[in-house]
């Protein structure tokens, strides 16, 4: 069985949401956050993700690095053939 990490995370969040809805129905408010707090959290997650992806990806600025990327691309293409 090969379940993706995204599926697991979405399932956990669904369960938490359902529990929270049930508790709200009975008068308990466990996850009590304002819209501005949610917006701030989403902004932080997006900003941090952009920073991580920016550093993770191969950013070639010099001529030698760009040439090396082209060479690597040619090698990968020749392996597929």
PDB file of N, CA, C and O in Angstrom:
ATOM      1  N   UNK A   1       0.845  -1.174   0.000  1.00  0.00           N
ATOM      2  CA  UNK A   1       0.000   0.000   0.000  1.00  0.00           C
ATOM      3  C   UNK A   1       0.890   1.236   0.000  1.00  0.00           C
ATOM      4  O   UNK A   1       1.734   1.401   0.881  1.00  0.00           O
ATOM      5  N   UNK A   2       0.701   2.101  -0.988  1.00  0.00           N
ATOM      6  CA  UNK A   2       1.561   3.268  -1.143  1.00  0.00           C
ATOM      7  C   UNK A   2       0.720   4.538  -1.027  1.00  0.00           C
ATOM      8  O   UNK A   2       0.262   5.080  -2.033  1.00  0.00           O
ATOM      9  N   UNK A   3       0.518   5.012   0.214  1.00  0.00           N
ATOM     10  CA  UNK A   3      -0.288   6.208   0.462  1.00  0.00           C
ATOM     11  C   UNK A   3       0.651   7.405   0.516  1.00  0.00           C
ATOM     12  O   UNK A   3       1.675   7.374   1.199  1.00  0.00           O
ATOM     13  N   UNK A   4       0.292   8.460  -0.213  1.00  0.00           N
ATOM     14  CA  UNK A   4       1.154   9.644  -0.244  1.00  0.00           C
ATOM     15  C   UNK A   4       1.062  10.423   1.060  1.00  0.00           C
ATOM     16  O   UNK A   4       0.086  10.314   1.802  1.00  0.00           O
ATOM     17  N   UNK A   5       2.095  11.208   1.319  1.00  0.00           N
ATOM     18  CA  UNK A   5       2.124  12.042   2.524  1.00  0.00           C
ATOM     19  C   UNK A   5       0.987  13.057   2.500  1.00  0.00           C
ATOM     20  O   UNK A   5       0.393  13.360   3.535  1.00  0.00           O
ATOM     21  N   UNK A   6       0.687  13.582   1.308  1.00  0.00           N
ATOM     22  CA  UNK A   6      -0.406  14.555   1.179  1.00  0.00           C
ATOM     23  C   UNK A   6      -1.739  13.968   1.598  1.00  0.00           C
ATOM     24  O   UNK A   6      -2.543  14.637   2.248  1.00  0.00           O
ATOM     25  N   UNK A   7      -1.977  12.704   1.221  1.00  0.00           N
ATOM     26  CA  UNK A   7      -3.227  12.041   1.600  1.00  0.00           C
ATOM     27  C   UNK A   7      -3.316  11.877   3.115  1.00  0.00           C
ATOM     28  O   UNK A   7      -4.378  12.076   3.706  1.00  0.00           O
ATOM     29  N   UNK A   8      -2.213  11.518   3.730  1.00  0.00           N
ATOM     30  CA  UNK A   8      -2.187  11.341   5.183  1.00  0.00           C
ATOM     31  C   UNK A   8      -2.450  12.672   5.885  1.00  0.00           C
ATOM     32  O   UNK A   8      -3.237  12.729   6.829  1.00  0.00           O
ATOM     33  N   UNK A   9      -1.798  13.736   5.431  1.00  0.00           N
ATOM     34  CA  UNK A   9      -1.977  15.054   6.050  1.00  0.00           C
ATOM     35  C   UNK A   9      -3.424  15.522   5.893  1.00  0.00           C
ATOM     36  O   UNK A   9      -4.024  16.012   6.850  1.00  0.00           O
ATOM     37  N   UNK A  10      -3.991  15.371   4.682  1.00  0.00           N
ATOM     38  CA  UNK A  10      -5.377  15.800   4.462  1.00  0.00           C
ATOM     39  C   UNK A  10      -6.349  14.999   5.315  1.00  0.00           C
ATOM     40  O   UNK A  10      -7.329  15.550   5.817  1.00  0.00           O
ATOM     41  N   UNK A  11      -6.092  13.704   5.487  1.00  0.00           N
ATOM     42  CA  UNK A  11      -6.959  12.872   6.314  1.00  0.00           C
ATOM     43  C   UNK A  11      -6.899  13.301   7.775  1.00  0.00           C
ATOM     44  O   UNK A  11      -7.929  13.382   8.443  1.00  0.00           O
ATOM     45  N   UNK A  12      -5.698  13.577   8.270  1.00  0.00           N
ATOM     46  CA  UNK A  12      -5.548  14.036   9.655  1.00  0.00           C
ATOM     47  C   UNK A  12      -6.262  15.367   9.855  1.00  0.00           C
ATOM     48  O   UNK A  12      -6.952  15.556  10.857  1.00  0.00           O
ATOM     49  N   UNK A  13      -6.101  16.292   8.909  1.00  0.00           N
ATOM     50  CA  UNK A  13      -6.770  17.591   9.025  1.00  0.00           C
ATOM     51  C   UNK A  13      -8.290  17.438   8.961  1.00  0.00           C
ATOM     52  O   UNK A  13      -9.009  18.156   9.655  1.00  0.00           O
ATOM     53  N   UNK A  14      -8.784  16.515   8.140  1.00  0.00           N
ATOM     54  CA  UNK A  14     -10.218  16.247   8.065  1.00  0.00           C
ATOM     55  C   UNK A  14     -10.734  15.737   9.401  1.00  0.00           C
ATOM     56  O   UNK A  14     -11.786  16.172   9.869  1.00  0.00           O
ATOM     57  N   UNK A  15     -10.001  14.820  10.014  1.00  0.00           N
ATOM     58  CA  UNK A  15     -10.412  14.264  11.310  1.00  0.00           C
ATOM     59  C   UNK A  15     -10.436  15.359  12.369  1.00  0.00           C
ATOM     60  O   UNK A  15     -11.377  15.436  13.158  1.00  0.00           O
ATOM     61  N   UNK A  16      -9.405  16.207  12.392  1.00  0.00           N
ATOM     62  CA  UNK A  16      -9.361  17.310  13.362  1.00  0.00           C
ATOM     63  C   UNK A  16     -10.537  18.249  13.152  1.00  0.00           C
ATOM     64  O   UNK A  16     -11.157  18.697  14.116  1.00  0.00           O
ATOM     65  N   UNK A  17     -10.848  18.551  11.888  1.00  0.00           N
ATOM     66  CA  UNK A  17     -11.959  19.437  11.582  1.00  0.00           C
ATOM     67  C   UNK A  17     -13.286  18.830  12.027  1.00  0.00           C
ATOM     68  O   UNK A  17     -14.129  19.521  12.599  1.00  0.00           O
ATOM     69  N   UNK A  18     -13.470  17.543  11.764  1.00  0.00           N
ATOM     70  CA  UNK A  18     -14.709  16.879  12.180  1.00  0.00           C
ATOM     71  C   UNK A  18     -14.852  16.863  13.703  1.00  0.00           C
ATOM     72  O   UNK A  18     -15.944  17.080  14.228  1.00  0.00           O
ATOM     73  N   UNK A  19     -13.765  16.609  14.401  1.00  0.00           N
ATOM     74  CA  UNK A  19     -13.794  16.632  15.871  1.00  0.00           C
ATOM     75  C   UNK A  19     -14.150  18.029  16.353  1.00  0.00           C
ATOM     76  O   UNK A  19     -14.969  18.187  17.259  1.00  0.00           O
ATOM     77  N   UNK A  20     -13.534  19.048  15.748  1.00  0.00           N
ATOM     78  CA  UNK A  20     -13.809  20.428  16.138  1.00  0.00           C
ATOM     79  C   UNK A  20     -15.278  20.785  15.882  1.00  0.00           C
ATOM     80  O   UNK A  20     -15.906  21.448  16.707  1.00  0.00           O
ATOM     81  N   UNK A  21     -15.831  20.345  14.732  1.00  0.00           N
ATOM     82  CA  UNK A  21     -17.243  20.620  14.435  1.00  0.00           C
ATOM     83  C   UNK A  21     -18.155  19.960  15.460  1.00  0.00           C
ATOM     84  O   UNK A  21     -19.124  20.563  15.920  1.00  0.00           O
ATOM     85  N   UNK A  22     -17.839  18.718  15.815  1.00  0.00           N
ATOM     86  CA  UNK A  22     -18.633  18.023  16.828  1.00  0.00           C
ATOM     87  C   UNK A  22     -18.576  18.714  18.173  1.00  0.00           C
ATOM     88  O   UNK A  22     -19.595  18.855  18.850  1.00  0.00           O
ATOM     89  N   UNK A  23     -17.390  19.144  18.559  1.00  0.00           N
ATOM     90  CA  UNK A  23     -17.248  19.839  19.844  1.00  0.00           C
ATOM     91  C   UNK A  23     -17.967  21.184  19.830  1.00  0.00           C
ATOM     92  O   UNK A  23     -18.557  21.578  20.835  1.00  0.00           O
ATOM     93  N   UNK A  24     -17.924  21.894  18.701  1.00  0.00           N
ATOM     94  CA  UNK A  24     -18.654  23.163  18.594  1.00  0.00           C
ATOM     95  C   UNK A  24     -20.153  22.932  18.730  1.00  0.00           C
ATOM     96  O   UNK A  24     -20.860  23.735  19.338  1.00  0.00           O
ATOM     97  N   UNK A  25     -20.630  21.835  18.162  1.00  0.00           N
ATOM     98  CA  UNK A  25     -22.050  21.515  18.231  1.00  0.00           C
ATOM     99  C   UNK A  25     -22.505  21.350  19.684  1.00  0.00           C
ATOM    100  O   UNK A  25     -23.633  21.704  20.030  1.00  0.00           O
ATOM    101  N   UNK A  26     -21.634  20.818  20.521  1.00  0.00           N
ATOM    102  CA  UNK A  26     -21.977  20.601  21.917  1.00  0.00           C
ATOM    103  C   UNK A  26     -21.514  21.733  22.834  1.00  0.00           C
ATOM    104  O   UNK A  26     -21.549  21.599  24.057  1.00  0.00           O
ATOM    105  N   UNK A  27     -21.081  22.843  22.244  1.00  0.00           N
ATOM    106  CA  UNK A  27     -20.775  24.025  23.047  1.00  0.00           C
ATOM    107  C   UNK A  27     -19.321  24.203  23.418  1.00  0.00           C
ATOM    108  O   UNK A  27     -18.993  25.149  24.134  1.00  0.00           O
ATOM    109  N   UNK A  28     -18.446  23.348  22.970  1.00  0.00           N
ATOM    110  CA  UNK A  28     -17.023  23.481  23.260  1.00  0.00           C
ATOM    111  C   UNK A  28     -16.337  24.092  22.042  1.00  0.00           C
ATOM    112  O   UNK A  28     -16.658  23.736  20.908  1.00  0.00           O
ATOM    113  N   UNK A  29     -15.406  24.996  22.263  1.00  0.00           N
ATOM    114  CA  UNK A  29     -14.686  25.630  21.160  1.00  0.00           C
ATOM    115  C   UNK A  29     -13.197  25.401  21.368  1.00  0.00           C
ATOM    116  O   UNK A  29     -12.506  26.238  21.949  1.00  0.00           O
ATOM    117  N   UNK A  30     -12.710  24.267  20.892  1.00  0.00           N
ATOM    118  CA  UNK A  30     -11.323  23.865  21.120  1.00  0.00           C
ATOM    119  C   UNK A  30     -10.364  24.660  20.235  1.00  0.00           C
ATOM    120  O   UNK A  30      -9.376  25.210  20.722  1.00  0.00           O
ATOM    121  N   UNK A  31     -10.653  24.718  18.944  1.00  0.00           N
ATOM    122  CA  UNK A  31      -9.781  25.441  18.016  1.00  0.00           C
ATOM    123  C   UNK A  31     -10.417  26.803  17.754  1.00  0.00           C
ATOM    124  O   UNK A  31     -11.231  26.965  16.845  1.00  0.00           O
ATOM    125  N   UNK A  32     -10.029  27.760  18.560  1.00  0.00           N
ATOM    126  CA  UNK A  32     -10.630  29.084  18.486  1.00  0.00           C
ATOM    127  C   UNK A  32      -9.593  30.079  17.966  1.00  0.00           C
ATOM    128  O   UNK A  32      -8.767  30.576  18.732  1.00  0.00           O
ATOM    129  N   UNK A  33      -9.634  30.366  16.678  1.00  0.00           N
ATOM    130  CA  UNK A  33      -8.695  31.310  16.080  1.00  0.00           C
ATOM    131  C   UNK A  33      -9.474  32.325  15.248  1.00  0.00           C
ATOM    132  O   UNK A  33     -10.552  32.031  14.733  1.00  0.00           O
ATOM    133  N   UNK A  34      -8.917  33.502  15.131  1.00  0.00           N
ATOM    134  CA  UNK A  34      -9.563  34.530  14.326  1.00  0.00           C
ATOM    135  C   UNK A  34      -9.097  34.429  12.874  1.00  0.00           C
ATOM    136  O   UNK A  34      -8.116  33.753  12.564  1.00  0.00           O
ATOM    137  N   UNK A  35      -9.819  35.114  11.998  1.00  0.00           N
ATOM    138  CA  UNK A  35      -9.445  35.094  10.578  1.00  0.00           C
ATOM    139  C   UNK A  35      -8.070  35.710  10.360  1.00  0.00           C
ATOM    140  O   UNK A  35      -7.308  35.242   9.514  1.00  0.00           O
ATOM    141  N   UNK A  36      -7.748  36.749  11.112  1.00  0.00           N
ATOM    142  CA  UNK A  36      -6.444  37.400  10.935  1.00  0.00           C
ATOM    143  C   UNK A  36      -5.305  36.471  11.348  1.00  0.00           C
ATOM    144  O   UNK A  36      -4.233  36.501  10.743  1.00  0.00           O
ATOM    145  N   UNK A  37      -5.527  35.650  12.369  1.00  0.00           N
ATOM    146  CA  UNK A  37      -4.507  34.681  12.774  1.00  0.00           C
ATOM    147  C   UNK A  37      -4.306  33.625  11.702  1.00  0.00           C
ATOM    148  O   UNK A  37      -3.174  33.228  11.426  1.00  0.00           O
ATOM    149  N   UNK A  38      -5.392  33.166  11.093  1.00  0.00           N
ATOM    150  CA  UNK A  38      -5.299  32.175  10.025  1.00  0.00           C
ATOM    151  C   UNK A  38      -4.578  32.789   8.828  1.00  0.00           C
ATOM    152  O   UNK A  38      -3.710  32.149   8.235  1.00  0.00           O
ATOM    153  N   UNK A  39      -4.927  34.021   8.469  1.00  0.00           N
ATOM    154  CA  UNK A  39      -4.292  34.708   7.351  1.00  0.00           C
ATOM    155  C   UNK A  39      -2.791  34.877   7.596  1.00  0.00           C
ATOM    156  O   UNK A  39      -1.982  34.645   6.698  1.00  0.00           O
ATOM    157  N   UNK A  40      -2.429  35.275   8.795  1.00  0.00           N
ATOM    158  CA  UNK A  40      -1.013  35.440   9.126  1.00  0.00           C
ATOM    159  C   UNK A  40      -0.270  34.111   9.025  1.00  0.00           C
ATOM    160  O   UNK A  40       0.844  34.059   8.504  1.00  0.00           O
ATOM    161  N   UNK A  41      -0.874  33.052   9.513  1.00  0.00           N
ATOM    162  CA  UNK A  41      -0.237  31.732   9.458  1.00  0.00           C
ATOM    163  C   UNK A  41      -0.048  31.287   8.012  1.00  0.00           C
ATOM    164  O   UNK A  41       1.007  30.758   7.663  1.00  0.00           O
ATOM    165  N   UNK A  42      -1.053  31.493   7.172  1.00  0.00           N
ATOM    166  CA  UNK A  42      -0.958  31.107   5.763  1.00  0.00           C
ATOM    167  C   UNK A  42       0.128  31.923   5.062  1.00  0.00           C
ATOM    168  O   UNK A  42       0.896  31.386   4.263  1.00  0.00           O
ATOM    169  N   UNK A  43       0.190  33.217   5.362  1.00  0.00           N
ATOM    170  CA  UNK A  43       1.231  34.064   4.765  1.00  0.00           C
ATOM    171  C   UNK A  43       2.621  33.574   5.163  1.00  0.00           C
ATOM    172  O   UNK A  43       3.513  33.482   4.320  1.00  0.00           O
ATOM    173  N   UNK A  44       2.807  33.261   6.438  1.00  0.00           N
ATOM    174  CA  UNK A  44       4.109  32.770   6.900  1.00  0.00           C
ATOM    175  C   UNK A  44       4.480  31.461   6.208  1.00  0.00           C
ATOM    176  O   UNK A  44       5.624  31.273   5.794  1.00  0.00           O
ATOM    177  N   UNK A  45       3.512  30.563   6.084  1.00  0.00           N
ATOM    178  CA  UNK A  45       3.785  29.273   5.443  1.00  0.00           C
ATOM    179  C   UNK A  45       4.199  29.483   3.991  1.00  0.00           C
ATOM    180  O   UNK A  45       5.153  28.862   3.520  1.00  0.00           O
ATOM    181  N   UNK A  46       3.488  30.355   3.280  1.00  0.00           N
ATOM    182  CA  UNK A  46       3.825  30.629   1.877  1.00  0.00           C
ATOM    183  C   UNK A  46       5.201  31.257   1.770  1.00  0.00           C
ATOM    184  O   UNK A  46       6.000  30.850   0.927  1.00  0.00           O
ATOM    185  N   UNK A  47       5.492  32.241   2.606  1.00  0.00           N
ATOM    186  CA  UNK A  47       6.793  32.915   2.554  1.00  0.00           C
ATOM    187  C   UNK A  47       7.936  31.952   2.863  1.00  0.00           C
ATOM    188  O   UNK A  47       8.954  31.958   2.170  1.00  0.00           O
ATOM    189  N   UNK A  48       7.779  31.134   3.885  1.00  0.00           N
ATOM    190  CA  UNK A  48       8.827  30.178   4.242  1.00  0.00           C
ATOM    191  C   UNK A  48       8.999  29.142   3.136  1.00  0.00           C
ATOM    192  O   UNK A  48      10.124  28.746   2.830  1.00  0.00           O
ATOM    193  N   UNK A  49       7.890  28.698   2.532  1.00  0.00           N
ATOM    194  CA  UNK A  49       7.972  27.737   1.428  1.00  0.00           C
ATOM    195  C   UNK A  49       8.738  28.309   0.250  1.00  0.00           C
ATOM    196  O   UNK A  49       9.553  27.617  -0.361  1.00  0.00           O
ATOM    197  N   UNK A  50       8.480  29.571  -0.071  1.00  0.00           N
ATOM    198  CA  UNK A  50       9.185  30.219  -1.175  1.00  0.00           C
ATOM    199  C   UNK A  50      10.678  30.309  -0.879  1.00  0.00           C
ATOM    200  O   UNK A  50      11.502  30.074  -1.764  1.00  0.00           O
ATOM    201  N   UNK A  51      11.026  30.643   0.338  1.00  0.00           N
ATOM    202  CA  UNK A  51      12.435  30.728   0.723  1.00  0.00           C
ATOM    203  C   UNK A  51      13.106  29.359   0.604  1.00  0.00           C
ATOM    204  O   UNK A  51      14.209  29.256   0.067  1.00  0.00           O
ATOM    205  N   UNK A  52      12.456  28.318   1.096  1.00  0.00           N
ATOM    206  CA  UNK A  52      13.034  26.977   1.054  1.00  0.00           C
ATOM    207  C   UNK A  52      13.206  26.503  -0.388  1.00  0.00           C
ATOM    208  O   UNK A  52      14.258  25.975  -0.748  1.00  0.00           O
ATOM    209  N   UNK A  53      12.176  26.691  -1.213  1.00  0.00           N
ATOM    210  CA  UNK A  53      12.268  26.273  -2.609  1.00  0.00           C
ATOM    211  C   UNK A  53      13.355  27.063  -3.328  1.00  0.00           C
ATOM    212  O   UNK A  53      14.093  26.508  -4.142  1.00  0.00           O
ATOM    213  N   UNK A  54      13.454  28.350  -3.031  1.00  0.00           N
ATOM    214  CA  UNK A  54      14.481  29.184  -3.651  1.00  0.00           C
ATOM    215  C   UNK A  54      15.887  28.707  -3.345  1.00  0.00           C
ATOM    216  O   UNK A  54      16.760  28.770  -4.211  1.00  0.00           O
ATOM    217  N   UNK A  55      16.122  28.238  -2.148  1.00  0.00           N
ATOM    218  CA  UNK A  55      17.444  27.740  -1.793  1.00  0.00           C
ATOM    219  C   UNK A  55      17.645  26.301  -2.242  1.00  0.00           C
ATOM    220  O   UNK A  55      18.775  25.895  -2.516  1.00  0.00           O
ATOM    221  N   UNK A  56      16.572  25.523  -2.321  1.00  0.00           N
ATOM    222  CA  UNK A  56      16.696  24.113  -2.661  1.00  0.00           C
ATOM    223  C   UNK A  56      17.001  23.924  -4.140  1.00  0.00           C
ATOM    224  O   UNK A  56      17.827  23.091  -4.512  1.00  0.00           O
ATOM    225  N   UNK A  57      16.330  24.699  -4.974  1.00  0.00           N
ATOM    226  CA  UNK A  57      16.507  24.555  -6.416  1.00  0.00           C
ATOM    227  C   UNK A  57      17.904  24.991  -6.826  1.00  0.00           C
ATOM    228  O   UNK A  57      18.543  25.804  -6.158  1.00  0.00           O
ATOM    229  N   UNK A  58      18.363  24.432  -7.937  1.00  0.00           N
ATOM    230  CA  UNK A  58      19.678  24.762  -8.460  1.00  0.00           C
ATOM    231  C   UNK A  58      19.587  26.080  -9.211  1.00  0.00           C
ATOM    232  O   UNK A  58      19.029  26.138 -10.306  1.00  0.00           O
ATOM    233  N   UNK A  59      20.129  27.124  -8.632  1.00  0.00           N
ATOM    234  CA  UNK A  59      20.115  28.439  -9.255  1.00  0.00           C
ATOM    235  C   UNK A  59      21.501  28.719  -9.823  1.00  0.00           C
ATOM    236  O   UNK A  59      22.432  29.039  -9.085  1.00  0.00           O
ATOM    237  N   UNK A  60      21.626  28.597 -11.128  1.00  0.00           N
ATOM    238  CA  UNK A  60      22.917  28.788 -11.785  1.00  0.00           C
ATOM    239  C   UNK A  60      23.039  30.224 -12.281  1.00  0.00           C
ATOM    240  O   UNK A  60      22.250  30.672 -13.113  1.00  0.00           O
ATOM    241  N   UNK A  61      24.029  30.936 -11.766  1.00  0.00           N
ATOM    242  CA  UNK A  61      24.226  32.334 -12.131  1.00  0.00           C
ATOM    243  C   UNK A  61      25.470  32.542 -12.999  1.00  0.00           C
ATOM    244  O   UNK A  61      25.492  33.419 -13.863  1.00  0.00           O
ATOM    245  N   UNK A  62      26.488  31.744 -12.767  1.00  0.00           N
ATOM    246  CA  UNK A  62      27.731  31.931 -13.524  1.00  0.00           C
ATOM    247  C   UNK A  62      27.672  31.180 -14.848  1.00  0.00           C
ATOM    248  O   UNK A  62      26.867  30.264 -15.019  1.00  0.00           O
ATOM    249  N   UNK A  63      28.531  31.578 -15.781  1.00  0.00           N
ATOM    250  CA  UNK A  63      28.561  30.927 -17.089  1.00  0.00           C
ATOM    251  C   UNK A  63      28.919  29.444 -16.962  1.00  0.00           C
ATOM    252  O   UNK A  63      28.341  28.597 -17.642  1.00  0.00           O
ATOM    253  N   UNK A  64      29.877  29.144 -16.086  1.00  0.00           N
ATOM    254  CA  UNK A  64      30.282  27.751 -15.901  1.00  0.00           C
ATOM    255  C   UNK A  64      29.137  26.903 -15.353  1.00  0.00           C
ATOM    256  O   UNK A  64      28.953  25.760 -15.770  1.00  0.00           O
ATOM    257  N   UNK A  65      28.377  27.458 -14.430  1.00  0.00           N
ATOM    258  CA  UNK A  65      27.260  26.717 -13.858  1.00  0.00           C
ATOM    259  C   UNK A  65      26.167  26.486 -14.897  1.00  0.00           C
ATOM    260  O   UNK A  65      25.562  25.414 -14.940  1.00  0.00           O
ATOM    261  N   UNK A  66      25.918  27.477 -15.723  1.00  0.00           N
ATOM    262  CA  UNK A  66      24.915  27.344 -16.779  1.00  0.00           C
ATOM    263  C   UNK A  66      25.358  26.289 -17.792  1.00  0.00           C
ATOM    264  O   UNK A  66      24.546  25.482 -18.243  1.00  0.00           O
ATOM    265  N   UNK A  67      26.647  26.295 -18.151  1.00  0.00           N
ATOM    266  CA  UNK A  67      27.186  25.283 -19.064  1.00  0.00           C
ATOM    267  C   UNK A  67      27.081  23.883 -18.443  1.00  0.00           C
ATOM    268  O   UNK A  67      26.759  22.918 -19.136  1.00  0.00           O
ATOM    269  N   UNK A  68      27.347  23.780 -17.167  1.00  0.00           N
ATOM    270  CA  UNK A  68      27.257  22.490 -16.480  1.00  0.00           C
ATOM    271  C   UNK A  68      25.812  21.987 -16.477  1.00  0.00           C
ATOM    272  O   UNK A  68      25.573  20.788 -16.620  1.00  0.00           O
ATOM    273  N   UNK A  69      24.854  22.896 -16.315  1.00  0.00           N
ATOM    274  CA  UNK A  69      23.440  22.508 -16.374  1.00  0.00           C
ATOM    275  C   UNK A  69      23.073  21.985 -17.753  1.00  0.00           C
ATOM    276  O   UNK A  69      22.342  21.003 -17.873  1.00  0.00           O
ATOM    277  N   UNK A  70      23.580  22.641 -18.797  1.00  0.00           N
ATOM    278  CA  UNK A  70      23.309  22.195 -20.163  1.00  0.00           C
ATOM    279  C   UNK A  70      23.912  20.809 -20.398  1.00  0.00           C
ATOM    280  O   UNK A  70      23.281  19.947 -21.009  1.00  0.00           O
ATOM    281  N   UNK A  71      25.130  20.602 -19.913  1.00  0.00           N
ATOM    282  CA  UNK A  71      25.795  19.314 -20.051  1.00  0.00           C
ATOM    283  C   UNK A  71      25.007  18.212 -19.336  1.00  0.00           C
ATOM    284  O   UNK A  71      24.827  17.117 -19.870  1.00  0.00           O
ATOM    285  N   UNK A  72      24.546  18.514 -18.135  1.00  0.00           N
ATOM    286  CA  UNK A  72      23.766  17.546 -17.367  1.00  0.00           C
ATOM    287  C   UNK A  72      22.461  17.226 -18.087  1.00  0.00           C
ATOM    288  O   UNK A  72      22.040  16.069 -18.126  1.00  0.00           O
ATOM    289  N   UNK A  73      21.828  18.229 -18.648  1.00  0.00           N
ATOM    290  CA  UNK A  73      20.583  18.013 -19.390  1.00  0.00           C
ATOM    291  C   UNK A  73      20.826  17.080 -20.584  1.00  0.00           C
ATOM    292  O   UNK A  73      20.024  16.181 -20.840  1.00  0.00           O
ATOM    293  N   UNK A  74      21.934  17.293 -21.318  1.00  0.00           N
ATOM    294  CA  UNK A  74      22.281  16.428 -22.445  1.00  0.00           C
ATOM    295  C   UNK A  74      22.525  14.985 -21.985  1.00  0.00           C
ATOM    296  O   UNK A  74      22.108  14.037 -22.651  1.00  0.00           O
ATOM    297  N   UNK A  75      23.205  14.827 -20.839  1.00  0.00           N
ATOM    298  CA  UNK A  75      23.444  13.492 -20.300  1.00  0.00           C
ATOM    299  C   UNK A  75      22.136  12.782 -19.963  1.00  0.00           C
ATOM    300  O   UNK A  75      21.962  11.603 -20.269  1.00  0.00           O
ATOM    301  N   UNK A  76      21.232  13.503 -19.339  1.00  0.00           N
ATOM    302  CA  UNK A  76      19.948  12.900 -18.958  1.00  0.00           C
ATOM    303  C   UNK A  76      19.133  12.542 -20.203  1.00  0.00           C
ATOM    304  O   UNK A  76      18.464  11.509 -20.229  1.00  0.00           O
ATOM    305  N   UNK A  77      19.185  13.380 -21.219  1.00  0.00           N
ATOM    306  CA  UNK A  77      18.461  13.091 -22.453  1.00  0.00           C
ATOM    307  C   UNK A  77      19.039  11.858 -23.161  1.00  0.00           C
ATOM    308  O   UNK A  77      18.298  11.042 -23.710  1.00  0.00           O
ATOM    309  N   UNK A  78      20.361  11.737 -23.141  1.00  0.00           N
ATOM    310  CA  UNK A  78      20.981  10.575 -23.790  1.00  0.00           C
ATOM    311  C   UNK A  78      20.679   9.278 -23.037  1.00  0.00           C
ATOM    312  O   UNK A  78      20.631   8.212 -23.652  1.00  0.00           O
ATOM    313  N   UNK A  79      20.477   9.348 -21.725  1.00  0.00           N
ATOM    314  CA  UNK A  79      20.120   8.168 -20.937  1.00  0.00           C
ATOM    315  C   UNK A  79      18.721   7.685 -21.285  1.00  0.00           C
ATOM    316  O   UNK A  79      18.461   6.483 -21.247  1.00  0.00           O
ATOM    317  N   UNK A  80      17.818   8.595 -21.623  1.00  0.00           N
ATOM    318  CA  UNK A  80      16.446   8.229 -21.953  1.00  0.00           C
ATOM    319  C   UNK A  80      16.337   7.518 -23.295  1.00  0.00           C
ATOM    320  O   UNK A  80      15.402   6.751 -23.528  1.00  0.00           O
ATOM    321  N   UNK A  81      17.307   7.780 -24.178  1.00  0.00           N
ATOM    322  CA  UNK A  81      17.255   7.202 -25.522  1.00  0.00           C
ATOM    323  C   UNK A  81      17.691   5.780 -25.569  1.00  0.00           C
ATOM    324  O   UNK A  81      17.696   5.171 -26.639  1.00  0.00           O
TER     325      UNK A  81
END
